[in-house]
């Protein structure tokens, strides 16, 4: 999915207790979820996605894992759906500054 990026290699470099290590999802599962929400033309771009409640936590975990940012979640009570946004990898703390 992301050229030149090995999730398994990254996971091996993380110390126990790092935020990325606290997920119950595997790197492959996180990658599958992230593939549904990132911009296919620019994976480092900001993210904006609407979803139902059961998808909020997995999507947020995937965004944290790939972008090192804390997603923002807002509820649209009229439609009972959530808007998840992130500044994306590039603008986040690990980005290309």
MOTAZI-V127248 format. One record per residue. N is the residue number from 1. RES is the residue in three letters. PSI is psi in radians with two decimals (* if undefined). D_LAST is the distance of its C-alpha to the last C-alpha in Angstrom with 1 decimal. Layout:
n	res	psi	d_last
N	RES	PSI	D_LAST
N	RES	PSI	D_LAST
This chain:
n	res	psi	d_last
1	UNK	-0.96	23.1
2	UNK	1.90	19.6
3	UNK	2.32	20.0
4	UNK	0.12	19.4
5	UNK	2.07	18.8
6	UNK	1.96	21.7
7	UNK	-0.60	22.0
8	UNK	-0.68	24.8
9	UNK	-0.70	23.0
10	UNK	-0.79	20.2
11	UNK	-0.62	22.9
12	UNK	-0.42	24.7
13	UNK	-0.18	21.9
14	UNK	2.43	21.8
15	UNK	2.62	24.1
16	UNK	2.41	26.8
17	UNK	-0.22	26.0
18	UNK	2.59	22.3
19	UNK	-0.67	21.7
20	UNK	-0.40	21.4
21	UNK	-0.13	24.8
22	UNK	-0.09	26.6
23	UNK	2.63	27.1
24	UNK	-0.06	30.5
25	UNK	2.57	29.1
26	UNK	2.82	28.8
27	UNK	-0.65	25.7
28	UNK	-0.70	27.7
29	UNK	-0.74	28.5
30	UNK	-0.72	24.9
31	UNK	-0.72	24.0
32	UNK	-0.75	27.0
33	UNK	-0.82	26.1
34	UNK	-0.61	22.4
35	UNK	-0.40	23.8
36	UNK	-0.23	25.8
37	UNK	-0.31	23.0
38	UNK	2.84	19.9
39	UNK	2.01	19.7
40	UNK	-0.41	21.3
41	UNK	-0.40	19.8
42	UNK	1.57	16.1
43	UNK	-0.27	15.8
44	UNK	-0.06	12.2
45	UNK	2.86	13.5
46	UNK	2.71	14.9
47	UNK	2.39	18.2
48	UNK	2.04	21.5
49	UNK	2.43	24.7
50	UNK	2.47	28.3
51	UNK	3.00	30.3
52	UNK	2.88	33.4
53	UNK	-0.71	33.5
54	UNK	-0.30	34.1
55	UNK	-0.18	30.8
56	UNK	-0.94	28.6
57	UNK	-0.83	28.1
58	UNK	-0.69	27.5
59	UNK	-0.77	25.0
60	UNK	-0.69	23.1
61	UNK	-0.76	23.3
62	UNK	-0.73	21.9
63	UNK	-0.78	19.0
64	UNK	-0.79	18.2
65	UNK	-0.79	18.7
66	UNK	-0.42	16.5
67	UNK	-0.22	13.6
68	UNK	0.51	13.7
69	UNK	2.84	14.4
70	UNK	1.92	17.8
71	UNK	2.63	19.5
72	UNK	2.40	21.7
73	UNK	2.23	25.3
74	UNK	2.46	27.8
75	UNK	2.34	31.5
76	UNK	1.67	33.4
77	UNK	-0.40	36.9
78	UNK	-0.45	38.8
79	UNK	-0.04	37.7
80	UNK	0.92	36.8
81	UNK	2.85	33.5
82	UNK	2.50	30.0
83	UNK	2.13	26.8
84	UNK	2.22	23.7
85	UNK	2.69	20.3
86	UNK	2.55	16.7
87	UNK	-0.19	13.4
88	UNK	2.89	12.6
89	UNK	-0.83	10.4
90	UNK	-0.75	7.5
91	UNK	-0.13	7.7
92	UNK	-3.09	8.9
93	UNK	-0.40	8.5
94	UNK	0.10	8.1
95	UNK	-3.08	5.7
96	UNK	1.30	3.8
97	UNK	*	0.0
